[in-house]
Amino acid sequence: MVLNNGWDVILKDYLNSNAYKNLMHKVDNLYNSNICYPEYHNIFNALNSLKYEDVKVVIIGQDPYHGEGEAHGLAFSVREGIKMPPSLRNIFKELKDDVGIERSKTDLTDWVNQGVLLLNAVLTVTKDTPGSHKDIGWQEFSDLVITKLNERKTPVIFVLWGNYAISKEKLINNPIHYIIKSVHPSPLSANRGFFGSKPFSKINNYLEKDYDYQIKW
């Protein structure tokens, strides 16, 4: 498994550290002894699909979907033909209410191609066991990615949905960046402030201001 697209240079010191070697040793053991998601070659899909300098928006998820065939390395995204998870259904509901786009395509790669980094804080999971890999070292890795993006000299929009993602706000202290936050789109919380939060129009308003650019959601 290779981390490329320039992230190998950005994260070089960490990738050469014992912490990273220990993390990957644990990941390899878990994948060898359990059914884990996403597929091994897709673990770094979010980073390998988008260059560091091309990131305009970061949407932070918790850990991958844990059902068969769902996760493919992009937070909240599932491949076409897979039943839409409830959180993604609620994201699409808010998308329609916010900017009038009725989207059914569940693979969010087109968002990635426009500069949206769909980053899970934990990049792997055991089948049917949410949160199962949260303590093996992924947090240090994803926190470093956020920290490196915080060091950028051009603005990044950080989208934090739910308390878990909001806990990463402490890593974002560069005043040129924007933070959009609300409760999580999960059915357990969406009615308590995700619906009506209008994240998509807010993102495009910021992008229009700084980049004369908008995401085609």
C-alpha positions in Angstrom: 0.0 0.0 0.0 1.4 3.3 -1.1 0.6 6.9 -0.1 1.3 9.1 -3.0 0.0 12.2 -4.8 2.5 14.3 -2.9 1.2 13.3 0.6 4.3 11.0 0.9 6.4 14.2 0.9 4.1 16.2 3.1 4.0 13.4 5.7 7.5 12.2 5.2 8.7 12.4 8.8 5.7 10.6 10.1 5.9 7.9 7.4 9.5 7.2 8.5 8.6 7.0 12.2 8.1 4.0 14.4 4.5 5.2 15.1 3.6 4.7 11.5 5.4 1.3 11.2 3.5 0.2 14.3 0.2 1.4 12.9 0.7 -0.4 9.7 1.7 -3.6 11.5 -1.6 -3.5 13.4 -3.5 -2.8 10.2 -1.9 -5.7 8.4 -2.6 -8.1 11.3 -6.3 -7.0 11.4 -6.7 -7.4 7.7 -5.1 -10.8 7.8 -7.3 -12.1 10.6 -10.6 -10.3 10.0 -12.8 -9.0 7.2 -12.0 -5.3 7.2 -13.0 -2.3 5.2 -12.3 -0.5 2.9 -10.4 -2.9 0.7 -6.7 -2.8 1.6 -5.7 -0.9 -1.6 -8.3 1.8 -0.9 -7.2 2.7 2.7 -5.6 5.9 1.5 -8.0 6.6 -1.3 -9.0 10.0 0.0 -5.4 11.3 0.0 -4.3 9.5 -3.1 -7.3 11.0 -5.0 -6.5 14.6 -4.2 -3.2 16.5 -4.1 -2.4 18.5 -0.9 -2.3 21.8 -2.8 -5.6 21.1 -4.5 -7.6 20.7 -1.3 -10.2 23.4 -0.9 -12.7 21.7 1.4 -12.2 19.0 4.1 -15.2 17.0 5.3 -14.2 15.0 8.3 -15.9 11.6 9.0 -15.4 9.3 11.9 -14.6 5.8 10.6 -15.5 3.9 7.4 -18.9 2.3 6.8 -18.7 -1.2 8.3 -21.2 -3.0 6.0 -20.2 -5.3 3.1 -19.2 -3.3 0.0 -19.9 0.1 1.4 -16.6 1.8 2.2 -14.2 2.7 -0.5 -11.9 5.1 1.3 -13.9 8.3 1.0 -15.8 9.5 4.0 -19.6 9.3 3.6 -19.3 7.9 0.1 -20.4 4.5 -1.2 -20.0 3.0 -4.6 -22.9 3.0 -7.0 -25.3 0.1 -6.6 -24.8 -0.1 -2.8 -27.7 0.8 -0.7 -27.5 4.4 0.5 -26.5 4.6 4.2 -28.8 6.8 6.3 -26.2 9.5 7.0 -25.6 9.9 3.3 -29.4 10.0 2.7 -29.6 12.9 5.2 -26.7 14.7 3.6 -28.5 14.5 0.2 -31.8 15.8 1.9 -29.9 18.8 3.2 -28.2 19.3 -0.2 -31.6 19.5 -1.9 -33.1 21.8 0.8 -30.0 24.0 0.8 -29.1 24.5 -2.9 -31.9 22.7 -4.7 -29.8 19.8 -6.0 -31.5 16.4 -6.0 -28.6 14.0 -6.0 -28.9 10.2 -6.1 -25.3 9.3 -7.1 -23.8 7.8 -3.9 -20.1 7.8 -5.1 -18.8 11.2 -4.1 -15.6 11.0 -6.3 -16.8 13.9 -8.3 -16.7 16.0 -5.2 -13.1 14.9 -4.6 -12.2 15.8 -8.2 -13.4 19.4 -7.4 -11.2 19.7 -4.3 -13.2 18.1 -1.5 -11.1 15.9 0.8 -13.4 13.3 2.3 -11.3 12.3 5.3 -12.2 9.8 7.9 -10.4 10.3 11.2 -10.0 6.5 11.4 -9.3 4.9 8.0 -10.2 1.3 8.6 -12.8 -0.8 10.4 -13.7 -4.5 11.0 -16.8 -5.7 9.3 -20.0 -5.0 11.3 -18.0 -3.5 14.2 -18.1 0.4 14.1 -15.2 2.0 15.9 -13.2 -1.2 16.1 -10.0 0.4 14.9 -10.2 3.7 16.7 -7.4 3.0 19.1 -4.7 1.5 16.8 -3.1 4.8 15.9 -5.1 6.3 13.0 -6.0 9.3 15.1 -2.4 10.5 15.1 -2.2 10.1 11.4 -5.4 12.0 10.5 -4.6 14.7 13.1 -1.3 15.2 11.3 -3.1 15.5 7.9 -5.4 18.2 9.4 -2.4 20.0 11.0 -0.6 20.0 7.7 -3.7 21.5 6.0 -3.9 24.1 8.8 -0.4 25.2 7.8 -1.5 26.0 4.3 -1.1 29.6 3.1 -4.3 29.4 1.1 -7.7 29.0 2.7 -9.3 25.6 3.4 -12.9 25.1 4.5 -13.1 22.5 7.3 -16.6 20.9 7.7 -17.1 19.3 11.1 -20.2 17.3 11.5 -20.8 15.9 15.0 -18.9 16.1 18.3 -16.2 13.7 17.1 -15.3 15.9 14.1 -15.8 19.1 16.1 -13.1 17.8 18.6 -10.6 18.4 15.7 -11.3 22.1 15.8 -8.4 22.6 18.2 -6.0 21.6 15.4 -7.4 24.4 13.1 -6.0 27.7 14.4 -4.8 29.4 11.3 -7.1 32.5 10.9 -7.2 32.3 7.1 -9.3 29.1 7.2 -13.0 28.6 7.7 -14.9 26.2 9.9 -18.4 25.0 9.3 -19.8 22.8 12.1 -23.1 21.3 13.1 -24.5 18.1 14.6 -23.9 14.8 12.6 -26.1 13.9 9.7 -26.9 10.5 11.4 -30.6 9.8 11.9 -29.9 10.0 15.6 -29.0 13.7 15.5 -29.9 15.2 12.1 -33.1 16.7 13.4 -31.2 18.6 16.1 -29.4 21.0 13.8 -28.0 19.3 10.8 -31.1 19.9 8.8 -31.2 23.6 8.0 -27.5 24.2 8.6 -26.9 24.9 4.9 -23.3 23.7 4.7 -23.2 23.5 0.9 -24.2 27.1 0.2 -21.9 28.3 2.9 -19.0 26.3 1.3 -19.7 27.8 -2.1 -20.0 31.3 -0.7 -16.5 31.0 0.9 -15.1 29.5 -2.3 -16.6 32.2 -4.4 -15.0 34.8 -2.1 -11.5 33.4 -2.1 -11.2 31.4 -5.3 -14.0 32.7 -7.6 -15.0 29.0 -7.7 -17.9 26.8 -6.7 -18.4 23.1 -6.2 -20.9 21.5 -8.5 -22.6 19.3 -5.9 
